[in-house]
Amino acid sequence: MKLFPLVLLAASPAVAGPAFVDRSEGLPGGHVYGGGWLHFVGGGVAVFDCDGDARPDIFAAGGENPARLFVNDTAGPGAPLSFREGAIEPLTGVTGAYPIDIDGDGPIDLVVLRVGPNLILKGDGACGFADVTADWGFDAGDRWSTAFTATWEGANDWPTLAIGNYVDLKDPDGPFEACDVNELHRPEGRRFGAPVELSPGFCALSMLISDWTRAGAPELRISNDRHYYVRGGFEEMWRLDPLGPRTESDGWQKVSLWGMGIASGDLNGDGLPEVMLTSMGDQLLQFNDGGTMRNAPFEVGATAHRPFVGDDGRPSTGWHAEFADVDNDGRLDLFIAKGNVDQMPSNAIHDPNNLLMGQADGTFKEAAAEAGIATGERSRGAALADFDGDGRLDLVVLNRRAPMELWQNVTEGTGTWLAVEPRMSGPNSRAVGAWIEVRTAQGVQTREVTVGGGHAGGQAGPVHFGLGAATAAEARILWPGGEWSEWTSVPVNSHLTLTPEGLIPG
């Protein structure tokens, strides 16, 4: 049954099943996201190049343990993944972090989420970081922060930052029905103004600003945990201009779930992003029908509602979700990090992570056990990134109460690929809000450059495209502000930088 059209199908190569090798020994010492109730949620990783060597590095939340920076020392394409300990001031209470170049100077900065005051760390381009929270006028707050997203609005020099907060720890009647408010931090020149409260809050665990309708008006989606909002809450969409929540009267269909993470990606080639919402029980995939979200039918195979190995038949608990092309066949696949909150008897304890491979008919097929990554720890944050530069996406997974995992992609017979990094001068150096299109003889793929989503962590770096059997490709970008670049011929199997002025080969 063909459920929806996909690009790059006709000429996709015959790819072997996905395969990964455990390279966790390549991380210096075991790292665990630890702590009690305050760290049942969170546990994200930020993946970005902190020293300009084109090898992605990792900042990992620690909860009650210190957060850590892992600097990539991998020798080259195909070499075993290897990291060294980075120098960073000890930080505890960290739930997650997101990489973003706030001040437009080139090096990536970090927004660090915590139980307690949040932080902004300015990167120096050599994997060093300085706390500029107060210098940049950022109100650090003193809340339980668990979600983040950002965008550039208009001609602002600095981005607008959205912070999602969980349970209000100061509410004497909590924790149930005691969700805290969320915050919007807008810039005032090259500093941040006082935060604007987004109220009511429903215990946010993930946020993503995206131009969901391709109308040039990005909106803020918030995924919320109904375990604590109990009733009356729902998944939210907020307009940024004018600021206010979308309602049922203007087309927003209310959905309530145990929202943990958000992922977006264009699955059917129409240029609009679909959205994946993780949860306790069913994971919810929604198709974007001209800006109206429609729940995917069960037959698509994306619900991932119970463990697929072992004998624990209780419902799953999904956290980080991420669309990416693991085998470079031109179809987006879907990774979901799974794990019990702690010891919840209603849900599976040994809950393997999912690797759902996109099929030619638009469905997904489970392949995590075949790939070797179906571990049953309490996983939280994760990231798919090309750590060794061979064009195949590797995997890092952060676990609660168990060591962090690092997996190297060794899938045989993968298709060709591109890693496209848009760059601009001045503010918004990484072109957040841009839309990248890559065209081959088999069709056009579209990706949006966003900051946010996932669960408590995200990436900054090149956008990966699998190209199937294509031997030639073109790329163009819709830049923030609405100007398209010209179609540019680009070499396949390459890492390249595109600017408004043209191509810079990697």
N, C-alpha and C positions, 0 to 999 in steps of 0.2 A: 504494500500500500504506500503510495507516494503522498506524503503529508504536506510538503511544501517544497518549492524549488530551491536548489542550492547551486552555488557557483562552483566551477572547477571540478566537475564530476566526470565529464567524458574522457579526459585524458589523465586522470589520476593514476599513478603507478600502482602496481601490485606491491603493497607494503606489508612486511612482516608485522605480526602483532607487536604492540609496544613493549619495550623491555628497559628496565632500569637496574643499575648496580648500586648497592649500598656503599656510599662513600662517607658515612658519618664519622669514620676515623679521621677524615680530613679536616674536621673541626677541632680546634685545640681544647680538649677537655669537654666533658659532658655539660650541656646547658639545659636547664629545666625551668619552665614557667611554673613557679611555686606560689604557695599561699593558701589561706583558708577562703572563707565565703567571699571576701572582697576580690578574689581572683578566680572565682568560678568562671567568670567571663573574661574576655580580653585574651591576650597572649599572641599579639601580632608581630610580624616581621616587616621591616622596611628594606627593600632591595634597591640599590642605586650605586652608581660609580662615584666613590668619595674621593678618588685621587686622579681621575682623568686618564687611567690606563686602559679604558674600554673593557674592563672586567668587573662585573657587578659584585658589590660588597653587600654585607648583611648587618643590619642593626636588629637585635632580638630583644623583645621585652622579657623581663624576668619576674614580674610580680613582686613577691617579697624578696626574691633573689635580685642581685644587681643585673641591670640590663647590660648587654655586651655588644661590642662591635667586632665583626669578623671581616678581615681584609683579605681579598682574593689573591692567592699566590699561585693559582693553577698555571702550570708550565706552558700550556698551549692547547690547541684543539685536540681533543681525544685523550689528553693526559688526565690522570686521576685528579679529581677535584681536591684542592688544598687551600686552606685558609690559615691565617695567623691572627693572633689576638691584637686588636686595635687598642689604641690608647684613648680612653674616655673616662671622664669623671664618674665615680660610682653613683648610680641612680637606682633607687629602689621605688617600689610602688608603681612601676611603669606597666601600663596595660597594653600599650601599642605605640606605633609611630608611623608617620607618613613623610616621605621625602618630597621637597618642593623648593625651588629657587625663589625665595620670597623677595629678595632685594635686587634681583636681576643682574647680579655680578658674575654669574656663571657657575660657581660651585653650588652644589645642592645643600640646602639647609634641612633641618628636621623639626617637625612639630611632634612633640613627645606628649602622649596622653598618660595621665596618672590618676591614681586615687590620692587626691591632694592637688596642689598647684601644678598646672601644666607648664611646659617649657617650650621655648623656641631656641634651638641650637644652630648657630651660624656656622656653615662649613667653610673651611679655608682652602679647599682644593687639594689638601694633602692628608685627608682623613683625620684632621683635627677639628674640634668644635668648641665654640665659645657660647656661653649662656648670654643671650641678648634679650631675654624676655622683658626685663624692665627698660632697657635702652630703647627698644622698639615700641614701647607703650602698650604692650600686650597684657591685658588683664588675665593673670594666670588662674584666678578663681581658686576654689578649694572644694571641688566637687569630685564625683566618681565619673571620670570621663572615659568613654568607650567607643566613640565614633568620630569621624572627621571627613571633611571634604572641602574643596576649595575651587575657586574660579577667579578670573579677572573680569571685572565689570567695567564696561565702557573704556575710557581712556585712563583709568586709575593706574598709578605707578606700581601699586602693590595689590596683592590679591585680597579677595574676601574669603575669610576662613569661617567654616561652620564647625562647631563643637557639639557633639551629642553626649548627653549625660544620662546616667543610669538611675539607680535608686537615690533618693534624697536622704543621705545619712543623718541629716539634722532633724528629720521629721520624727517626733516622738511616737507617732502612731504607725510608723512604718514597720517592715519594709513594704507590705502589700498595700496597693493603692497609694504609694508614696513616690511616684516617679518624679524626677527632677526636671526642671526646664532645660531647654537647649539654648545655644548662643550663636549669634552671628556677629563676627568681628570684621567690621568694614574699615578700610584704611582712611586716614586723614593725611593726605600727602604721603610721606615716607615714614609714617607711624600708624599705629592702630588706634581707632577711637574707642569709646566705651562700648561694651558689648550690648547688642540688642537681644532681649530674651524672646525665644520662640516658645510660646506657651499656649495650651498645656503641653507637657511632655509625656510620652508614653513609654519611657525606658528604652532609649535608642541604643541599638547595638551596631548599626551600620548606616552610613549616609553616602549619597552620591549625587553630585550636581552634574547634569547632562542636558544637552539640547535634545530631549526625547522626541520632539516632533519635527526637528530640523527647521524650525521657524526662526532661528536666531535669537531665541529667548530661553536660555538654560533655566532649569528648575531643580529644586532640591527634593530628592526622595529620601525618606527616613524609614528604616525598618526597625520595628519595635518588638519588645519581648512581653507578650501578654501574660507571662507568669506573674509579673508584678503589677501591670496596669489592670489586670483582672477583668475589668469590663469597661465598656465605654471608649476604649482606645481602638486604634486601627493603624495600618500603614499610611504614611502621610506623603503628600506632595505639596511643596510650598513654591509659589511664585516668588521671584526675587524683585521684580519690578512691575507693578507695585508689590511690596512685600505682603504676603498673606497666604493662607492655606487654600489649596484647591478643595472644592466641595462637590457633592453629588450633583448639585444644580449646574455645575459647569463641566460635567463629564468625568469626575473622579469617582471611580467605583471603590467603595470601602472594602478592604480585606483585613481580617484580623488573624494573625498567626504568631507563633513564638519566633519572631524575626531575629535572626542572628547575623546574616551576611547578605550582601548584594553583589551580583556580577552582571555586566552588560556586554552585549555583543550582537552584531548583525548576523543572524543565522540563515536568513533566506535571500540575501542579496538585494534587498529593496532599499538599503541605505539607512534604515531605521534600527535602533538598538532594541533587541529583546532584553528581558531582565530575568535573572534567576534569584530567587529569595530562599535562603536556607532557613530551616526551622526544626523544631522537635516534631518528629513524625514525617509527613510528606514535605519534600522540597517542592517549591512552587515555581515553575517556569511559565512566564507570560510572554506571549507574542505581541508585538507592537503593530497594531492595525491602524495605521495612520494617526498614531498618537493615543489611541485607545488600547489599553492592555487587555488581552484575552487569555484566560488560563489555557495552558496546553492540555490536550487530552492525555489520558493515562497511557495510551498506546505509543506516545513519543518516547517513553522510557526514561524520563528525567526525574521521577518522583523520589527515587533512591530512599524509600521509606523504611526498609528493614535491612539488617545485615545480609550480605549475599554469600558469605561463607560462615562456617561455624553453626552451632545449634541454638543460638540466642535469637528467638523470633520476635523479641520486643521491638518497638519502634526505634528508629535511629534518631540521632541528634546531629544536625548539620551546622557547621560554623563557616569557615572561609570557603568561598566559591570563586572559581576563576575560569573564564573561557580562554582557550589557547589551542593552537594546532600542534599537538604533540608529535605527530608523525609526518607533518608537512604535506599532507595529501590535499590541502586546500579546503578542508572542512574543520570548523571549530570543534574542539573537544571540550570536556567540562570536568574539572577536578573539584571535589568537595571534601573538605576536611571534616571528619566525624569524631565524636567522642562524648561520652556521658558527662553531664554537668559535674558530677562527682560520684555519688552513689545512688542516683535516683532509681528506685526499683521499678518504676513504670517504663523505663527505657533501657535499651541494650547497654550492657557494660562493655563488652568487647565488640566495638563498632567500627569495622574497617573503613578506611577512606575509600572514596569512589574515584575511578577514572572512567568517565563515560565517553566513549569514542563516537564521534559523529559519523553516521552512515549515509550512503548515497540516497536513501529514501527519506532522509530527514529525521530518522529516529536516532537514538543513542543506544550503545551496547556497552555493558559493563566489562572492563578489562583490567581492573586493578590487581586481581590475583594473578592473571597471566603476566602482567608487567612486573610483578614482584613487590608492589608497594602497598599491599592490603594489610598493613599493620593495624592492630586493634587497640592502640593507646588512646588516651584522651586528647586527641588532636584539637588545635585551635586555629592559629594563623598558618599561612603557607604562601608560597610564591613559585611560579613557574618562570624560570629565567635561564638564559644560555650562559652558564657560568664558565664554560671552557672555550666558547667562541667557535664551536663546530657546526652551528646552525640547528642544533637540536636542543629543545628546552629541557633543562634539568629541573629538579624539584627540591625545595626546602620546606620542612614541616616542623612547626613548634608545638610541643606537647606539654600538657599540664601533668605534673607528677611523673614525668618520664623524659628521658633525654631527647633532645632535638635530633631530627633526622635530615640527612642530606643524600639525595639520590641523583646519579648521573644517567642521563638518557643514552642508551646504547642501541636503540631501535635500528634494525637493519633495513636497507632499501628505502629510506625516507625520500620524499620529494625534494625539489629545489625550494629555495627560501629567500626572503629578504628581511633585513632588520633596518627599519626606517626611523631615523631620528630627526624630527623637525626642530630647527633652531631659529631664533629671532634675536635681533639686537635690542637692547633696552629692556623695558619691563616685559615680563612674561617670556623669559628666554627660552623656555621649553615648549612654547606654543600651546599651553593648556587651552582646551576648547577647539583646537583644530580638528579637521576631519581629513584623514589620509585615505586616498584611493589608490589601489594597485590593480592594473589591468593586464591580463594576458589573453591569449586566444580563447580561453575558456570562460572569460567573464571578468567582472569587477568585484573586488573585495573592498570593504569599507571599515575603517576603525576610527574611533574618536579618542582624542588625547584627553584623559581625565585624571583628576587626583581625588582619591577616595574609594569607597566601596570596599569589597572584601570583608574581612573581619579583623579590625584593629591594626591593619597594616596594608601597605601598597607599594607600588614601584614607580621609579622615574628612570627612563632610559628608552632605548629603541623599541619601536612597536614591531612585533614579529608577525610575518606573513608566511604561511606555507603555500607553495605554488604548484603542488602536484608534479606533473611531467613537463611543466613549462620550461622552455629554454630562453625565453625572452620576455621582458616585462616593461611596463611603463608605470610611472607614478605621478601623482599630483596631489596638491594639498589645498583645502579650503582654509585659509588662514583666519585667525581671530580678527574680526572686523569685516569679513565677508568677501575677501578677494581670493579668487582661484589662481593658483599657479598654472602654467602650461603643462601639458603632458610631457614628461621627460623620460627618454629611454634610460633604463637602469640595468646594470649587470645583475643577473641572478646569483644566488649564493654569496651575497655580500652584505656588509654593514655599511650603510651610507647615511650621509647627513644632507637634508634638504633645507635650504633657506629661501626666503622670498626672492633672492637673487639667482638661485639655481642650485645645482648639485655639487656637493663637496664629497668626493669618494672617501670611503673609510679605509 
